[in-house]
């Protein structure tokens, strides 16, 4: 249980406090802008995976296709059944404006910021963890990773660890200092 608690504390201290609490309100409120995407991609370390240089293209030139795509889904319902298909479709669609590059990580992070659960953030460290656990996330599609992630998420020991970490986090010294 200690690893779950450490992970929860790490998220709260190093991701929520520095990044997500600033990004959530923006991505929840309305239209996704190129500036918001630049902020998200910079904070999440995926700006380098998106072709184009800000100095040459500007924020608008680099992020406009991605922003337009995300805004088409602003009012769309995201369910466990449709998320993998939507993400895989848009990974394929974004290859043309981005020179054939797969933006799997950036797209999944942006969708998660807009919609949260059940979107699963594609992350190479999480992929490696799933692979080590024998959950075979595959590498060709988001769907394979998504399905592996949910197999892990639904395991009883995972649920127990998450429940314990959330309960512990409520009364942790760090959370109390935030309050």
N, C-alpha and C positions, 0 to 999 in steps of 0.2 A: 504494500500500500504506500510505502514511502516514496517510490518513484512517481506514482500518480500525484501525490501531494507536491512533490518537487516540481513536477511539470505544471500543475495548476498555479503554483506560486510564480514560476518562471513566466507563464503566460500573462498573469495579472501584472507582474512587475515590469516585464521587458517588452511585452507586445501590446497588451491592453492599454497600459498607462501611457506608453510613448506613441503608439500608432492607432490602434483600433478605435479608441474612444474619440479620436479626432476625425476618423474616416467614416464611422458608422452614421453619424447624423447627416453628413453630406450625401452619402450614397442612398440613404433611406428617404431623403426629402423630395427628390425630383430628378430632373434630367442629369445624366452623367456628362460632365464636361471634360474636355481634354486636359485641363489643369488638374481636375480631380484624379484622372487616370495617371497623369505624370506623378502626382503625389503618392498615390497607391503603389505604382510600379517602382518608384524610388524607395519607398519605405520597405516594401516587400522584396527588394533585390532582384526584380525581374525587368527593370527598364533596359538593361543591357541586352536582353533577349529579343527586344523589339527593334527591328531594323530602322535605321534612320538616326541622324544626329540632330539634337535639339538646336545646335549652333547653325546648322544649315536649313533645317525644315521648320524650326520653331515647334512649340508644343502642339499647336494645331495641326501642322503637317504630319507630325509623327503619330498622333493618337486619334485623328478624326475617324478613320474607318472603324477602329475599335469602339469609340464612343457611339457612333451611329448604330453599330450592331447591338450594343448593350441597351441603348434606348428603345430599340424595337421590342425588347423584352421587359420594359419597365412594368407594364401591367399584366404580364403573363404569369400564370401560376406555375410554380416549379414544384414538381412532385418527384418522389423517388422513381416513379416509372418513366417520367419524361426527361429528367435532368441529363442522363448519359447521352441520349440521342441529340438533345439540343446542344450540349457542349461539343460532342463529336462533330455535329454538323457545322457549327460555327468555327471550330478549329480548321476544318476543311475550307470553309468560305473565306477565312481570313488569310489563307495561304496566298491568294492572288494579290491583294493589296500589299502584302508584306513579303513579297519576293520568295514565296515557297516555304517560308519558315513556319514551324509549328509553334503556336503561341499557347500551348496547352496550359502551362503554369499560369501565365498572365490572365488568360481567359477564365480559368477556374477561380482564380483569386478575385477577379472583378465580379463574376457572377455571385460568388460567396458573399462579397461585401454588399451586393445589392439584395440578395435573397436569403442568405445564410442557409441553415439546414433546410433541405437535404443536399445542397450542393456540397461537394467534397473538394477541398483544395488539393490540387496535384502538387506534390512536393517530392523532390528526389530523395530526401532523407526518409520520409514516410514510405515511399516506394521501396527503399532498401529494407526498412523494417518489416514491411509486409512480405517481401521476398524471403527474408531470413526466417520468418514464421511459417514459411511454406504455403502462403496464401496466394502465390502466383499472380501478381498483379498485371502481368503482361506489360508490353511497352508500346504496342501499336495503337491502342485506343484508350481513350479516357474511360470507356465503359468497363474494361477489364480491371483497371485500377479502382474505379468506383465500387464495383462488385466485391473486390477483395477487401477494400476498406470497410464496407458494411458487414462482411463476414467477421472481421475483427471486432468491429463496434458492437455487434450483437452477441458476442460471447459472454457468458455469465461472469467470468472473472474480469472482463473489461468493464462491464456494467457495474460490478461491485466496486472496482477500483475508482471509477468515475464518481459513483455515489459517495464513497468515502472521502475522496478529494474535495468534492463540492461542500460536503458537510464540514470538513476540517477548515476549508478556506474561509467559510463564513466567520469563524472565530479566530482566524490566524492573526498574529500581530500586524502583518502588513495590511490586511484588509481593515483592521481596526484603525490603523494610522490613516488610511484613505478616507474613512468615514469621519 
